[in-house]
Amino acid sequence: MRIVVLAGGIGGARFLRGLKAAEPEAEITVIGNTGDDIHLFGLKVCPDLDTVMYTLGGGIHEEQGWGRAGESFTVKEELAAYGVGPEWFGLGDRDFATHIVRTQMIAAGYPLSAVTEALCARWKPGVRLIPMSDDRVETHVAIEVDGERKAVHFQEYWVRLRASVPAQAVVPVGAEGAKPAPGVLEAIAEADVILFPPSNPVVSIGTILAVPGIREAIAEAGVPVVGLSPIIGGAPVRGMADKVLAAVGVESTAAAAAAHYGSGLLDGWLVDTVDAAAVAGVEAAGIRCRAVPLLMESVEATARMAREALTLAREVGA
Amino acid sequence: MRIVVLAGGIGGARFLRGLKAAEPEAEITVIGNTGDDIHLFGLKVCPDLDTVMYTLGGGIHEEQGWGRAGESFTVKEELAAYGVGPEWFGLGDRDFATHIVRTQMIAAGYPLSAVTEALCARWKPGVRLIPMSDDRVETHVAIEVDGERKAVHFQEYWVRLRASVPAQAVVPVGAEGAKPAPGVLEAIAEADVILFPPSNPVVSIGTILAVPGIREAIAEAGVPVVGLSPIIGGAPVRGMADKVLAAVGVESTAAAAAAHYGSGLLDGWLVDTVDAAAVAGVEAAGIRCRAVPLLMESVEATARMAREALTLAREVGA
């Protein structure tokens, strides 16, 4: 079975670990979000790609969900001693090495997709991880500061401001001109099923879908497309998805998230059992829907979620 | 008193510490060798400038003579886990931060001299440290490997090969087209005395003198120029200066090192007491010479050496 998964950071990475446990024989291609990539200290940092790579490769800081286990922060402390920031972004020494390798390869002319493959040669994530695009796409968030509207990098909004001010718009800058990375459209065309993990529908999966050609390829693939709600009981399970959903005019409910993707894209949608009342509405909108436990409390629980998604895919594909 | 010092790495840095102790009120300008600069992992590394900065700023690894005290090597180990080398160059985590700041500033358009000033704002070395040039000069060493002649970067010759094969030539690539960094010629013109520490006459001070304009400015400054021999009893005190002296056809003796600079440049020369027999020959060549203890065993011993150099400068200047 060939499975394509669109993935953001923590949610996508944890779902993928469950999916691998559920379907160890499947050939999984992950199309990773690069809209939250950022240049820090002159280095190219790809938080979502690295979270997937570290999580599936056994290097992740488990409790935190991002960054490396057993991390130290000597380089960052030294940079601060030079008065060089930002200090709000947590780059550890082990993590720095990844960004140094990546930046060096990019400077040498390698596209991000080739760099990602090279990094994965070490981590052996057990999936094929491809960035959504080799072109630079940068998610910016429009906010109002002292009555003035300004755009900040997604990481600044998310990590520094902790989404504490309302997002007025979310713009994947550069997306219109970006091309899917080599292998992305091919993987979609050859997929048996396409999954949207319980990731942020706007800044994670939404950014991937904003790369011209990817949404169309998924819609035209002719295979089941099944998503899992990142919203449980009216609130995001993790993170601050509600803040950016509001910015695009979407209510923070499991049903609204499904409607945001639309029946032209989604064939099936899983909501949590606490949102069972939403099932009928989602189905009325033309999307097959089931209510199952959606908390990724363990690899086993996540594997059950992945199995439910694949079962629903078989149903809608029948 | 305004003192200009041409400095390589360890020898120059230790001498400067003694000079500062001997003349705490002097205004010292250090013209630093950048011929051994190297790009590693996409970062610009300036070993000699950093050795001076760390030594005078209190951050040096004392026993080693280079690199930071209390250093860790997490980044380097992680790079090696990615299969990315070279492993023969010892870059620690603290040190990495310096190179990250430098590389980021250079990418932003700052010349190396401005970057060095910015880094020194943290270290407060108590001297004005200026790279010899903002232009790239790279010392290459010609060697023979399996009957074939090839040129390697100085660091590869020195650190990886540990000067274990004969150097056939030492070439400061790019020197002819390099310009002295802003402030270099001005400092020389305004100096009351110019000192050559017991640094390598070929790959440290020789490289600085290879930048067009610097040798001429020193010769024309009309102030005493005094050097200290890095060769004691026919062998370098530290390092492998004899290997590169041979490459330029110079014997490894205190007298030959003085002759290498020449009486057109040097007014005075200090040799160690064990080389007292060389004094007459050096003087016959037109360079005032004294034999004094030249082992930099402590800051105090080095301060005495600096005082001897300044005394000799007063003598030749009288």
Boltz contact constraints between the chains, C-beta under 6 A:
constraints:
  - contact:
      token1: [A, 41]
      token2: [B, 100]
      max_distance: 6.0
  - contact:
      token1: [A, 41]
      token2: [B, 104]
      max_distance: 6.0
  - contact:
      token1: [A, 42]
      token2: [B, 103]
      max_distance: 6.0
  - contact:
      token1: [A, 42]
      token2: [B, 104]
      max_distance: 6.0
  - contact:
      token1: [A, 42]
      token2: [B, 107]
      max_distance: 6.0
  - contact:
      token1: [A, 72]
      token2: [B, 74]
      max_distance: 6.0
  - contact:
      token1: [A, 74]
      token2: [B, 72]
      max_distance: 6.0
  - contact:
      token1: [A, 74]
      token2: [B, 93]
      max_distance: 6.0
  - contact:
      token1: [A, 74]
      token2: [B, 94]
      max_distance: 6.0
  - contact:
      token1: [A, 75]
      token2: [B, 93]
      max_distance: 6.0
  - contact:
      token1: [A, 75]
      token2: [B, 96]
      max_distance: 6.0
  - contact:
      token1: [A, 75]
      token2: [B, 97]
      max_distance: 6.0
  - contact:
      token1: [A, 78]
      token2: [B, 94]
      max_distance: 6.0
  - contact:
      token1: [A, 78]
      token2: [B, 97]
      max_distance: 6.0
  - contact:
      token1: [A, 79]
      token2: [B, 97]
      max_distance: 6.0
  - contact:
      token1: [A, 82]
      token2: [B, 101]
      max_distance: 6.0
  - contact:
      token1: [A, 82]
      token2: [B, 122]
      max_distance: 6.0
  - contact:
      token1: [A, 84]
      token2: [B, 101]
      max_distance: 6.0
  - contact:
      token1: [A, 93]
      token2: [B, 74]
      max_distance: 6.0
  - contact:
      token1: [A, 93]
      token2: [B, 75]
      max_distance: 6.0
  - contact:
      token1: [A, 93]
      token2: [B, 93]
      max_distance: 6.0
  - contact:
      token1: [A, 94]
      token2: [B, 74]
      max_distance: 6.0
  - contact:
      token1: [A, 94]
      token2: [B, 78]
      max_distance: 6.0
  - contact:
      token1: [A, 96]
      token2: [B, 75]
      max_distance: 6.0
  - contact:
      token1: [A, 97]
      token2: [B, 75]
      max_distance: 6.0
  - contact:
      token1: [A, 97]
      token2: [B, 78]
      max_distance: 6.0
  - contact:
      token1: [A, 97]
      token2: [B, 79]
      max_distance: 6.0
  - contact:
      token1: [A, 100]
      token2: [B, 41]
      max_distance: 6.0
  - contact:
      token1: [A, 101]
      token2: [B, 82]
      max_distance: 6.0
  - contact:
      token1: [A, 101]
      token2: [B, 84]
      max_distance: 6.0
  - contact:
      token1: [A, 103]
      token2: [B, 42]
      max_distance: 6.0
  - contact:
      token1: [A, 104]
      token2: [B, 41]
      max_distance: 6.0
  - contact:
      token1: [A, 104]
      token2: [B, 42]
      max_distance: 6.0
  - contact:
      token1: [A, 107]
      token2: [B, 42]
      max_distance: 6.0
  - contact:
      token1: [A, 122]
      token2: [B, 82]
      max_distance: 6.0
